[in-house]
Amino acid sequence: MNAVTSPTSTVDYSRKWLVMIAVVAGVILATIDGSIVNVAMPTLVESLDTSFSVIQWVSLAYLLTIATLTLGMGRLGDVIGKRTLYAIGFGVFTVASALCGLAPSVEWLIAFRVVQALGSVLVLALGSAILVEAFPPNERGKALGWVGTAVSLGIITGPVVGGLIISGFGWRPIFLVNIPVGIVGTWLAIRYVPKKGPVPGQSFDVPGTILMSTALFSLSLSLTLGQDMGYGSTPILIGFAVAAIAAVAFVIAELRAESPMLQLRLFRNPVLTVSVASGYLAFVCLSATFLLMPFYMQGVLGYEVGFIGLLLGAAPLAMGVVSPLSGSLSDKVGIRRLTLIGLMLIAAAYLVLLTFDTETTPLGYLLHALPLGIGVGLFQSPNNSAIMGSVPPEYMGVGGGLLTITRLFGSISGVALLGSIWAASVASAAGGELPPGGASTADPIAQVSGLHTTFTVAAVIMAVALVIGVWGFRNERLTRAAAGSEPFPAEA
């Protein structure tokens, strides 16, 4: 299929797979760099002669920059055009990767990671929007399914490749290996991403962007630092208060703006609201799962670190295989039914994980973890397609930003909430006090008890997501019935 003709325009789709390569390359690089540094933390502390409290900002600076700027950069792409910004983002990411690899001190490394994140923001916020525009509407789910596969590959390869590179060559090459892929990706973006002009009559909402960025930064920083400082501490409470005030001011500003940064009326569409809410809740649970599993497998089961990395790759691998299949299927049979099946499978998987004990075998882990990855693969691609299909063309960049923000804030919230529940549950099972080394050094029986409590809460959260999904499905059917129209596959 080279082109599709509509009554008003002819759109050339002949380069859609080349655009796919450019977008997938960017997503893989950005996802890998969000996790690969975690493997290097001990090495960085020693090589740069610093402490963990300082070196953690190598990761935090990257994540906080993305959390703060994603929606604003997505909107900027809608206003001035996506291709140029996307290519600039790829280029900035590539140059910053080289600078990170050459950083002479920890302070410079943190600064260069912020620059790298600026490039990553443009790639992540605009990539999905560019891809949706490059493929015909009846292939939207398939296209976004391959993005899900790219995310899975980034999750799998980040820790594994990072460990191999660091063990053989030190920490600097984990950044330098981005350079050739970044150069190719930048060239593909310039050469093959269509230059599609913005919808006329739009302007960039500076006040709204500043208020939204302030709210997102304060919230993400408070959630992250609260794990160590305590969520009841004064600085953290001030951070939450700033986030709340900025959010209220943002809503007031957007309701008055002629060309708002985020059109709030979009959330009157139940498809968008339900998809964002259920996606957020899913990532709340998944992030904590990937956080706690290494502690369980190393501290309770006694597995080696390298073997743990291989086992942890099972669920993302299943997700990566299923994502494009479910995306393609959603183009044919509809979105909502597949998302509900995926949510049910994820909830059931957490109940199955309650059978983990102190003697779980590697095969037992795989048999328990694979359903979780399959459920996420079934859910994520159709759900992302629902979000991108629910925003008008002039807000397509914001739609792509919502995908990233949903995943990122779900992860931050999940680590904060479920991580705290796990630690408190382990302490309770250990008699009310934790050993000096923390929950991960407690008695294995206590750790397993805390894991069971955490997975029970995760199952409840997924049940809530399922209820929201069922409500959305019912509401959509009633709305169409009242309008006298039949459900259509793209949103049924």
C-alpha positions as CSV (number, residue, x, y, z in Angstrom):
1,M,0.0,0.0,0.0
2,N,1.7,3.2,-1.1
3,A,-1.0,5.8,-0.6
4,V,-4.4,6.2,0.7
5,T,-6.7,8.8,-0.8
6,S,-9.4,10.6,1.2
7,P,-11.9,13.1,-0.1
8,T,-9.6,16.0,1.0
9,S,-6.1,14.8,0.6
10,T,-3.7,12.1,-0.5
11,V,-1.3,10.8,2.1
12,D,1.8,8.9,1.0
13,Y,2.5,5.9,3.2
14,S,5.3,4.4,1.1
15,R,8.0,5.2,3.6
16,K,6.1,4.0,6.7
17,W,8.6,1.2,7.5
18,L,11.6,3.5,7.2
19,V,9.8,5.9,9.6
20,M,9.2,2.9,11.9
21,I,13.0,2.1,12.0
22,A,13.8,5.7,12.9
23,V,11.2,5.8,15.7
24,V,12.0,2.3,17.0
25,A,15.7,3.1,17.1
26,G,15.0,6.2,19.2
27,V,12.6,4.4,21.6
28,I,15.2,1.6,22.2
29,L,18.0,4.0,22.9
30,A,15.9,6.2,25.2
31,T,14.6,3.1,27.1
32,I,18.0,1.5,27.4
33,D,19.6,4.7,28.8
34,G,16.8,5.0,31.4
35,S,18.0,1.7,32.9
36,I,21.6,0.9,31.8
37,V,23.0,3.4,34.3
38,N,21.6,1.5,37.2
39,V,23.9,-1.4,36.5
40,A,26.9,1.0,36.5
41,M,26.2,2.7,39.8
42,P,28.7,0.7,41.9
43,T,31.4,1.2,39.2
44,L,30.6,4.9,38.9
45,V,30.9,5.4,42.7
46,E,34.4,3.9,42.6
47,S,35.6,5.4,39.3
48,L,34.5,8.9,40.0
49,D,35.4,8.8,43.7
50,T,32.0,9.8,44.9
51,S,29.1,8.5,47.1
52,F,25.8,6.7,46.2
53,S,23.8,9.7,47.4
54,V,25.5,11.8,44.7
55,I,25.8,9.2,41.9
56,Q,22.0,8.4,42.1
57,W,21.5,11.8,40.5
58,V,23.0,10.4,37.3
59,S,19.8,8.4,37.0
60,L,17.4,10.8,38.7
61,A,18.4,13.8,36.6
62,Y,17.6,11.9,33.5
63,L,14.2,10.7,34.7
64,L,13.1,14.0,36.2
65,T,14.0,15.9,33.1
66,I,11.9,13.5,31.0
67,A,9.0,13.7,33.5
68,T,9.1,17.5,33.6
69,L,9.3,18.3,29.9
70,T,7.6,15.5,27.9
71,L,4.1,17.0,27.6
72,G,5.4,20.5,26.8
73,M,7.7,19.2,24.1
74,G,4.9,17.1,22.6
75,R,2.8,20.3,22.4
76,L,5.7,22.2,20.9
77,G,5.9,19.6,18.1
78,D,2.2,20.1,17.4
79,V,2.6,23.8,17.1
80,I,5.8,24.1,15.0
81,G,6.1,20.7,13.4
82,K,7.4,17.3,14.5
83,R,10.1,16.2,12.1
84,T,12.6,19.0,12.8
85,L,12.2,18.7,16.5
86,Y,12.5,14.9,16.4
87,A,15.7,15.0,14.3
88,I,17.1,17.7,16.7
89,G,16.2,15.4,19.7
90,F,18.0,12.5,18.1
91,G,21.1,14.7,17.4
92,V,21.1,16.1,20.9
93,F,20.8,12.7,22.4
94,T,23.7,11.4,20.3
95,V,26.1,14.3,21.1
96,A,25.2,14.2,24.8
97,S,25.9,10.4,24.8
98,A,29.4,11.2,23.6
99,L,29.8,13.9,26.3
100,C,28.6,11.5,29.0
101,G,31.2,8.9,27.9
102,L,33.9,11.6,28.1
103,A,32.7,13.2,31.4
104,P,35.7,14.1,33.6
105,S,33.8,14.2,36.9
106,V,30.4,13.2,38.4
107,E,29.2,16.8,38.2
108,W,29.8,16.9,34.5
109,L,28.2,13.5,34.0
110,I,25.0,14.6,35.8
111,A,24.9,17.8,33.6
112,F,25.4,15.8,30.4
113,R,22.7,13.4,31.5
114,V,20.3,16.3,31.7
115,V,21.3,17.3,28.1
116,Q,20.8,13.7,27.0
117,A,17.4,13.7,28.6
118,L,16.5,16.8,26.6
119,G,17.1,14.9,23.4
120,S,15.3,11.8,24.8
121,V,12.2,13.9,25.6
122,L,11.8,15.0,22.0
123,V,12.3,11.4,20.7
124,L,9.9,9.9,23.2
125,A,7.2,12.6,23.0
126,L,7.1,12.9,19.2
127,G,8.0,9.4,18.1
128,S,4.6,7.8,18.6
129,A,2.8,10.8,17.0
130,I,5.1,10.6,14.0
131,L,4.5,6.9,13.7
132,V,0.7,7.3,13.9
133,E,0.9,9.9,11.1
134,A,3.2,7.7,8.9
135,F,0.8,4.7,9.0
136,P,-2.8,4.5,7.8
137,P,-5.5,4.7,10.5
138,N,-6.4,1.0,10.1
139,E,-2.8,0.0,10.9
140,R,-2.4,2.3,14.0
141,G,-2.4,-0.6,16.5
142,K,0.2,-2.6,14.5
143,A,2.5,0.4,14.4
144,L,2.2,1.1,18.1
145,G,2.6,-2.6,18.8
146,W,6.2,-2.4,17.4
147,V,6.9,0.5,19.8
148,G,5.8,-1.8,22.6
149,T,8.4,-4.3,21.3
150,A,11.0,-1.6,21.2
151,V,10.3,-0.7,24.9
152,S,10.6,-4.4,25.8
153,L,13.9,-4.7,24.0
154,G,15.2,-1.6,25.8
155,I,14.1,-3.1,29.2
156,I,15.8,-6.4,28.4
157,T,19.0,-5.3,26.8
158,G,19.8,-2.3,29.1
159,P,20.9,-4.3,32.2
160,V,22.3,-7.2,30.3
161,V,24.3,-5.3,27.8
162,G,25.3,-2.7,30.4
163,G,26.7,-5.5,32.7
164,L,28.7,-7.1,29.8
165,I,30.2,-3.8,28.7
166,I,31.1,-2.6,32.1
167,S,32.7,-5.9,33.1
168,G,34.9,-5.9,30.0
169,F,35.5,-2.2,29.2
170,G,34.4,0.0,32.1
171,W,31.5,2.4,32.3
172,R,32.3,5.0,29.6
173,P,31.4,2.7,26.6
174,I,27.8,2.3,27.9
175,F,27.3,5.8,26.6
176,L,29.6,5.8,23.6
177,V,27.8,2.8,22.0
178,N,24.8,5.1,21.4
179,I,26.8,7.2,18.9
180,P,26.5,5.0,15.8
181,V,22.9,4.1,16.3
182,G,22.2,7.8,17.1
183,I,23.9,8.9,13.8
184,V,21.9,6.5,11.8
185,G,18.6,7.4,13.5
186,T,19.2,11.1,13.0
187,W,19.8,10.5,9.3
188,L,16.7,8.4,9.0
189,A,14.6,11.0,10.7
190,I,15.9,13.8,8.4
191,R,15.7,11.7,5.3
192,Y,12.5,9.7,5.7
193,V,10.2,11.2,8.3
194,P,7.5,13.2,6.4
195,K,7.6,17.0,6.8
196,K,4.1,17.6,7.8
197,G,3.2,21.1,8.8
198,P,1.2,21.9,12.0
199,V,-2.5,22.6,12.0
200,P,-2.9,26.3,11.3
201,G,-4.0,28.7,14.0
202,Q,-2.1,27.2,16.9
203,S,0.2,29.0,19.4
204,F,2.5,27.7,22.1
205,D,1.0,28.1,25.6
206,V,4.0,29.3,27.6
207,P,2.2,29.9,31.0
208,G,0.4,26.6,30.8
209,T,3.7,24.8,29.9
210,I,5.6,26.4,32.8
211,L,2.8,25.5,35.3
212,M,2.5,21.9,34.1
213,S,6.3,21.4,34.1
214,T,6.4,22.8,37.7
215,A,3.7,20.5,38.8
216,L,5.3,17.4,37.2
217,F,8.7,18.3,38.5
218,S,7.6,18.9,42.1
219,L,5.5,15.7,42.1
220,S,8.1,13.4,40.6
221,L,10.9,14.8,42.8
222,S,8.8,14.4,45.9
223,L,7.8,10.9,45.1
224,T,11.4,10.0,44.4
225,L,13.1,11.6,47.4
226,G,10.3,10.7,49.7
227,Q,11.5,7.1,49.7
228,D,14.6,8.1,51.7
229,M,13.4,11.3,53.5
230,G,10.0,10.0,54.5
231,Y,6.7,11.2,52.9
232,G,5.8,13.0,56.0
233,S,8.9,15.1,56.1
234,T,8.6,18.9,55.7
235,P,10.5,19.2,52.4
236,I,8.5,16.4,50.8
237,L,5.2,17.9,52.0
238,I,6.2,21.3,50.6
239,G,7.0,19.6,47.3
240,F,3.5,18.0,47.2
241,A,1.9,21.3,48.0
242,V,3.8,23.1,45.2
243,A,2.7,20.4,42.8
244,A,-0.9,20.7,43.9
245,I,-0.9,24.5,43.7
246,A,0.8,24.5,40.2
247,A,-1.7,21.8,39.0
248,V,-4.7,23.9,40.1
249,A,-3.2,27.1,38.5
250,F,-2.6,25.0,35.3
251,V,-6.2,24.0,35.1
252,I,-7.4,27.6,35.6
253,A,-4.9,28.8,33.0
254,E,-5.9,26.2,30.4
255,L,-9.6,26.9,30.8
256,R,-8.9,30.6,29.8
257,A,-6.2,30.0,27.1
258,E,-7.2,30.4,23.5
259,S,-4.7,27.7,22.4
260,P,-4.1,25.7,25.6
261,M,-1.1,23.5,26.1
262,L,-3.4,20.6,27.0
263,Q,-7.0,20.8,25.9
264,L,-8.8,19.5,29.0
265,R,-12.1,18.8,27.2
266,L,-10.3,15.9,25.5
267,F,-10.8,14.0,28.8
268,R,-14.5,14.2,28.3
269,N,-13.9,11.3,25.9
270,P,-14.2,8.2,28.0
271,V,-11.9,6.3,25.6
272,L,-9.0,8.6,26.4
273,T,-9.8,8.9,30.2
274,V,-10.1,5.2,30.7
275,S,-7.0,4.3,28.6
276,V,-4.8,6.8,30.5
277,A,-6.1,5.7,33.9
278,S,-5.8,2.0,33.3
279,G,-2.4,2.4,31.7
280,Y,-1.1,4.4,34.7
281,L,-2.4,1.7,37.1
282,A,-0.8,-1.1,35.1
283,F,2.6,0.6,35.2
284,V,2.3,1.3,39.0
285,C,2.2,-2.4,39.5
286,L,4.8,-3.4,36.9
287,S,7.5,-1.0,38.1
288,A,7.4,-2.3,41.6
289,T,7.5,-5.9,40.3
290,F,10.7,-5.3,38.4
291,L,12.1,-3.5,41.4
292,L,11.4,-6.2,43.9
293,M,12.2,-9.4,41.9
294,P,16.0,-9.0,42.0
295,F,15.9,-8.7,45.8
296,Y,13.8,-11.8,46.0
297,M,15.9,-13.9,43.6
298,Q,19.2,-12.8,45.1
299,G,18.4,-12.5,48.8
300,V,15.9,-15.3,49.1
301,L,16.6,-17.8,46.3
302,G,20.4,-17.1,46.2
303,Y,20.7,-16.8,42.4
304,E,23.7,-15.2,40.8
305,V,23.3,-11.6,39.4
306,G,23.9,-12.6,35.8
307,F,21.4,-15.4,36.0
308,I,18.9,-13.1,37.6
309,G,19.2,-10.7,34.6
310,L,18.3,-13.6,32.2
311,L,15.3,-14.6,34.2
312,L,14.1,-11.0,34.5
313,G,14.1,-10.8,30.7
314,A,11.4,-13.4,30.4
315,A,8.4,-11.2,31.0
316,P,9.6,-8.3,28.8
317,L,10.4,-10.8,26.1
318,A,6.9,-12.2,26.2
319,M,5.6,-8.6,26.1
320,G,7.7,-7.8,23.1
321,V,6.5,-10.8,21.2
322,V,2.8,-10.3,22.0
323,S,2.7,-6.5,21.6
324,P,2.8,-6.3,17.7
325,L,0.4,-9.2,17.5
326,S,-2.1,-7.6,19.8
327,G,-1.7,-4.3,18.1
328,S,-2.4,-5.8,14.7
329,L,-5.4,-7.7,16.1
330,S,-6.8,-4.6,17.6
331,D,-6.9,-3.0,14.2
332,K,-9.3,-5.8,13.1
333,V,-11.4,-6.8,16.1
334,G,-11.3,-3.6,18.2
335,I,-9.4,-2.1,21.1
336,R,-11.4,-2.4,24.3
337,R,-12.0,-6.2,24.4
338,L,-8.3,-6.8,24.0
339,T,-7.4,-4.4,26.8
340,L,-9.9,-6.0,29.1
341,I,-8.5,-9.5,28.4
342,G,-5.0,-8.1,29.0
343,L,-6.0,-6.5,32.3
344,M,-7.7,-9.7,33.5
345,L,-4.5,-11.7,32.7
346,I,-2.3,-9.2,34.5
347,A,-4.5,-9.3,37.6
348,A,-4.6,-13.1,37.5
349,A,-0.8,-13.2,37.1
350,Y,-0.3,-11.3,40.4
351,L,-2.5,-13.8,42.2
352,V,-0.4,-16.6,40.7
353,L,2.8,-14.8,41.9
354,L,1.5,-15.3,45.5
355,T,2.7,-18.9,45.2
356,F,6.3,-17.7,45.3
357,D,8.2,-19.1,48.3
358,T,11.7,-19.7,49.5
359,E,12.1,-22.7,47.2
360,T,10.9,-21.4,43.8
361,T,12.8,-23.0,41.0
362,P,14.0,-21.1,37.8
363,L,11.4,-23.0,35.8
364,G,8.7,-22.1,38.4
365,Y,9.6,-18.5,38.1
366,L,9.4,-18.5,34.3
367,L,6.0,-20.3,34.4
368,H,4.7,-17.7,36.8
369,A,6.3,-14.6,35.1
370,L,5.4,-15.3,31.5
371,P,1.6,-14.8,31.9
372,L,2.4,-11.3,33.3
373,G,4.4,-10.4,30.2
374,I,1.7,-11.8,27.9
375,G,-1.0,-9.9,29.7
376,V,1.0,-6.6,29.4
377,G,1.6,-7.3,25.7
378,L,-2.1,-7.9,25.1
379,F,-3.1,-4.7,27.0
380,Q,-0.4,-2.1,26.1
381,S,-0.6,-1.9,22.3
382,P,-4.4,-1.6,22.0
383,N,-4.4,0.8,25.0
384,N,-1.8,3.0,23.4
385,S,-3.7,2.9,20.1
386,A,-6.8,4.0,22.0
387,I,-5.0,7.1,23.4
388,M,-3.5,8.1,20.1
389,G,-6.8,7.6,18.4
390,S,-8.7,9.8,20.9
391,V,-6.7,13.0,20.3
392,P,-7.3,15.3,17.3
393,P,-4.4,15.9,14.8
394,E,-3.5,19.3,16.4
395,Y,-2.8,17.5,19.7
396,M,-1.0,14.4,18.3
397,G,2.3,15.3,20.0
398,V,0.5,15.7,23.3
399,G,-1.0,12.3,22.8
400,G,2.5,10.8,22.4
401,G,3.6,12.7,25.5
402,L,0.7,11.2,27.4
403,L,2.0,7.7,26.5
404,T,5.4,8.5,28.0
405,I,4.0,10.3,31.0
406,T,1.6,7.5,31.8
407,R,4.4,5.0,31.7
408,L,6.9,7.1,33.6
409,F,4.6,8.4,36.4
410,G,3.2,4.9,36.8
411,S,6.7,3.7,37.4
412,I,7.7,6.5,39.8
413,S,4.4,6.1,41.8
414,G,4.7,2.3,41.8
415,V,8.2,2.3,43.2
416,A,7.2,4.8,45.9
417,L,3.9,3.1,46.9
418,L,4.5,-0.6,46.5
419,G,8.2,-0.3,47.5
420,S,7.1,1.3,50.8
421,I,4.4,-1.4,51.3
422,W,7.0,-4.1,50.8
423,A,9.4,-2.6,53.3
424,A,6.7,-2.1,55.9
425,S,5.3,-5.6,55.3
426,V,8.8,-7.2,55.7
427,A,9.3,-5.2,58.9
428,S,6.0,-6.4,60.3
429,A,6.8,-10.0,59.4
430,A,10.2,-9.7,61.0
431,G,8.8,-8.6,64.3
432,G,8.5,-4.9,63.8
433,E,12.1,-4.0,63.1
434,L,14.3,-4.3,60.1
435,P,18.0,-5.3,60.3
436,P,20.6,-2.5,59.7
437,G,20.9,-3.5,56.0
438,G,17.1,-2.9,55.4
439,A,14.3,-5.1,54.1
440,S,16.5,-6.8,51.5
441,T,18.7,-8.3,54.3
442,A,15.8,-9.5,56.5
443,D,15.0,-13.2,57.0
444,P,13.9,-14.9,53.8
445,I,10.5,-15.9,55.3
446,A,9.9,-12.2,56.2
447,Q,10.9,-11.1,52.7
448,V,8.5,-13.6,51.0
449,S,5.7,-12.5,53.3
450,G,6.3,-8.9,52.3
451,L,6.3,-9.9,48.7
452,H,2.9,-11.7,49.1
453,T,1.4,-8.6,50.6
454,T,2.8,-6.4,47.8
455,F,1.5,-8.7,45.1
456,T,-1.9,-8.8,46.8
457,V,-2.1,-5.0,46.7
458,A,-1.0,-5.1,43.0
459,A,-3.8,-7.6,42.2
460,V,-6.3,-5.2,43.8
461,I,-4.9,-2.3,41.9
462,M,-5.3,-4.3,38.6
463,A,-8.8,-5.2,39.6
464,V,-9.6,-1.5,39.9
465,A,-8.1,-0.9,36.5
466,L,-10.3,-3.7,35.2
467,V,-13.4,-2.2,36.7
468,I,-12.5,1.2,35.1
469,G,-12.0,-0.6,31.7
470,V,-15.4,-2.4,32.0
471,W,-17.0,0.9,32.9
472,G,-15.4,2.5,29.9
473,F,-16.5,-0.3,27.6
474,R,-20.1,-0.1,28.8
475,N,-20.1,3.7,28.6
476,E,-18.8,3.6,25.0
477,R,-21.5,1.1,23.9
478,L,-24.3,3.1,25.6
479,T,-23.0,6.3,23.9
480,R,-23.0,4.8,20.5
481,A,-26.4,3.1,21.0
482,A,-27.9,6.5,22.0
483,A,-26.4,8.0,18.9
484,G,-27.8,5.2,16.8
485,S,-24.4,4.0,15.5
486,E,-22.8,0.6,15.7
487,P,-19.5,0.1,17.4
488,F,-16.5,0.2,15.1
489,P,-13.4,-1.9,15.4
490,A,-11.0,0.9,16.2
491,E,-12.6,1.7,19.5
492,A,-15.0,-1.2,20.2
